[in-house]
Amino acid sequence: MSGIAKVLLRWFALTCILFVAFSLAAEISGVAGPQPSPTAGVPSGPADGAPAAGSHTAGALSLLLMCALVAGAFSWAIARSTGWGVRLALAVFMAYFGLGTFLPQIESALFLPRHLPPGFVTRLFVMGAIAAVVFAPATVLIWGRHRPPTAVTPDVPPRWLPVRGVVVRTAVLAAVYVAVYLLAGYFIAFRNPELLAYYNDTDPGSFAAQVAKIWAGSPWFFGFQFGRGILWVVFVLPLLAWLRGGRLESALLTACLFTVWVVMLLAPNPYMPESVRMTHLVETTASNLLFGALVGCVLGRRDAG
């Protein structure tokens, strides 16, 4: 079997495993079952609460696409990694759960409490954790990285930056994240009047006025997003430290790892109107690609391996 065929077979197997794991995790956690009504009105969906025609198929296809993209991104990270064994599996778990569940859902808990059923965010956390527990070791096993590599070529040692360098770079990147988040939110998300109505918000007329409005009403918001910026970096650090490639590959890989999750916004759901979902899809794709590329460039190796 050729090398390309082996890569495609591993990617396909990992996609199938993740799809099954995600589906089972949704059942076990209760995400896939009937949900109680939100504390406020449901923003979309049929009046009787039944799923719209074709929504199950669209949701399954969106999930399958996300699983394929996630499997592809992590396969890239593993294939180009110098790590192996339990440490590599923990790094994959950290990135998968952190990027795909923790960071998105802490925002859901903050911004969507009146739109989501009681306890739904907690069930999403459980679902993500279950899927991560299955996905992380499966990725390492499928790619044969449960044992030390036996290649003749010497391994590239992990690039662990000095603690001070990591802290400084992470703080700078977190500040950049706040700026990218606000810019994408105002110049992309706020262009949709339906989104503003969904969040009971208004456009003050300019980006500077929007920042001033947030500072006057919710100054803690900047610290919250700064903390999320730190976590975006921390969750991907181990994978980047073991990556063989230089800054360009690190930037491309991190941009992919940050962005593949937003595909699930294609799936219809009764909690967010299609117009709002599509706007968030464009917004988060743009901001995550940009910020991911910056993180990979700043933390990547200077020399290609």
N, C-alpha and C positions, 0 to 999 in steps of 0.2 A: 504494500500500500504506500502511495506517495506521501510526502510530507504534508502537502496541501490537503489531501484527503483525510489524513489523520487529524489535522487541525479542525476541518469542517465537521468531522464526526464527533470530536470532543465538544465543539461548540453546540452542535445539535443535541447531544446527550445532556449537556448542562442546561440548555434551554428547556428541555422536557422535564428534567428534574425540578427546576425552579418553578415551572408552570404547575406541576403537580403539588409541590410543597406549598406554593402560594395559595392554591385552591383549597388544600386541606387545612392550611392555617386559617383561612377565612371561615371555614366551617367550624373548626375547633374554638376559635376566638369568639364566634357569634357574629362576625361582621357580615357573613353571607345570609344570615337568618333575618326574620322580620324584626324591624326596629320600632321602638316607641316613637310617637310624634315628638318633634322638637318643641321646646318651650314657646317658640314663636312660630309664625306661619311657615309652611314649607314653600320655598321659593319657586319650585318647578315641579313638573310631573303631573300625571292625571289627577283629577279631583278625588277619585276614589282611592288613591294611594297605590294603585297597581302599576307595575313597570310599563313604560311606553313600549309599543310594538317595535321589535327589533333591538331593544336596549340590551337584552342578554347577549345577543350575538355580537353587537358592537363592543360590549364590555369584555367578552371573551377574546375578541380579536385585539383589542387594546392591551389586555393583559399579556397575550401571547407575544405581541410586538415588544412590549416592555421587557418581558423575560428574555427575548432574543437579544435585545440591545444590552441589557444588564449582563447577560452571560458573555456577550462579545467583549464588553469593556473589561470585565474581570478576567476573562481568558487572556486578553492582551496583557493585563497587569501581571498575571501569573507566569505567562510564557516568557516575559522579559524580566522576571524577578530572580534575584539571587537567594531569596529566602526559601525555606522549606519547613515541613513538619508542622507541629502545633503552633509555633510562633507565626507562621504564615497563615494558618487557618484563623488564628485570633485576629490578625491584621485584616483579613477578608471580612470576618464577622464585624469588626469595628467599623470598617468602611461601609459595608452593606447596611447594617442597622442604623448607623449614625447618619449617613447621607440619605438613605431611602425611607427611614421611618422617624427617627428622633427629631431631626431638624424640621422636616415639613409639619409634623404633627404638633410640635410645641406652638407653631403658628396657628394651627387649627384650633388648639385649645384657647388661644388668646383672641383670635378674630372671629371665630365661627360658633361660639357657644349658643347663640340664639337660633342658628340654622341647623345644628346637628342634634340628634337624639341624645338624651342623657347617657353618659357612660360610653358613647361611641368612640371617642378619642382613645380611651383606655383600651378598648377592644382592638383598635388599630395598632396600638403599641404591642399588644400581645401577639397579634397576627404577624407583625414585622419581626418580632423576636423569634417566633417559631420558624418562620421561613429562613431567617439568618442562621439559626442553629443547624438547619439541614443544608443550606447552600454552602456555607463556609468549608466544612470538611469535604463535601462532595466536589467542590472546585479543586481542592488540593489533591484529592485522590484521582480524579479524572485526568488531571494534567500530570500525574505521576510525581508530584512534589512532596509526597509524604515521607520520602527518604532523601538523603543528601544527593545532589546531582553527581553523576559519574562521568561527565563530559571531560574530554582531554584538555580543553581550553580552561585556563584558570578562571576562577570565579572573581567577580568584582565585589569587593567588600561593601557592606552597607554604608551609606553616607550619612552618619549621624552628626549633624551640625553641633557645635558647642551650644550649651544651654542658653547662654546669653544671646547668641546669634538667633536661635530659634525663637526666643521670647520677643526680641526686637522685631524680627521679620513677621511673626504672627500678629503682633500688635499693629504694625503698619498695614498688613493685609486686612485685618479686622476693620480698621478705620476706612480702608478703601471699600470694603464690603458695604458698610453703611452708606457710603456715597453712591455706589452702584445700585444698591437696593432702592434708595430714594429716587434716583434719576430714572430708573426703569419704571418704578411705580408711578411717577408723575407723568413722564412723557409717553408711556405706553398704556398702562392700566387706566389712568385718569382720563384718557381720551374717550373712554366708553361710558356714556351716561348711565347705562344699565348697571354697570359695575358700581358706580358711585351710589346709585339708589340701593343696590344690594347691601352695601356696607353703611348706609345712612350717612354718607359723606358728601362733601361739596368741593368743587374746585375753586380755590381762593383767587385764581387768576394768573399766578406765576409760580415758578419753582421756589423762588426765595420766600414768597408769601406762604407756600405750603410748608416749608421747613419751619418758618416762624410760627405757624399755627400749631404744628406738632410740638414744638418746644414750649409754647405757652400752655397747651392743654395736657400734654403727656410727655414731659421731659425724660421719663424713664425709658421711653421707646428707643432712644438712641443707645442707651446702655444695653437694652435687650438685644438689639440688632448687632451691637458690637460683640456681645457674648456669642451670638450665633456665628458671627464672622470668625471668632476664635475656634469654635467647634468645627466649622467647615474645614479649617486647616488641620486641626488635631486629628480628626477622623481619618484623614488620608495620609498623614505623615509616614507611618510605617511602610505603606506600599511604595511611596516615593523614595524612601531611604534605600529600598532594595532594588529599585528600577535600574536596569543596566544603561539605558539610553541617556542622552544629554537633555538639555533644557527644552529643545523643540519637542522631542517625544514626550517628555514629562508634562509640558503644557497641553499637548493634544490629548494625552491620556486623562489628565485631571479634568479637562473640560468635558470629556465624555462621561467620566464617573460622576460629575456634578449634575449632568443634564439628562441622562437616560431615564430618570424617574418621572419626568414631567409628561411622558407619553400617556400616562394613565389619565391625564386630563381630557384625553380624547373620549374616554368612556362616559356615557351618559349616567347621571345619578340624580336622585330626587332632591338633593340638597343644594345644588348650584346650577343656575340656568346655563344653557349652552353658550350664550353670548359671553357670560362671565368666565366660564371655563376656557373658551378659546382665547380671550384676552389674556388670562393668566398664563395660558400655554405660550403665547408669544413673549410675554413679559419675562417669565421665569427661564425660558430657553435663552433669550438674549442675555439676561443678567448672569445666569449660571455658566454659560459658555465663556463669557468674558472673564468673570471672576475665577473660574476654574483654570483658564489659560494663564492668568496672572499668578495664581498660586503655584502651578506647575513650573512656570518660568523662574519664579523667585526661589523655589526650594529644590529645583532640579540640579543635576550635575552640570558642571561647566564643560566637561568633556564627554563626548559620546562614548558608550561602551559597547 
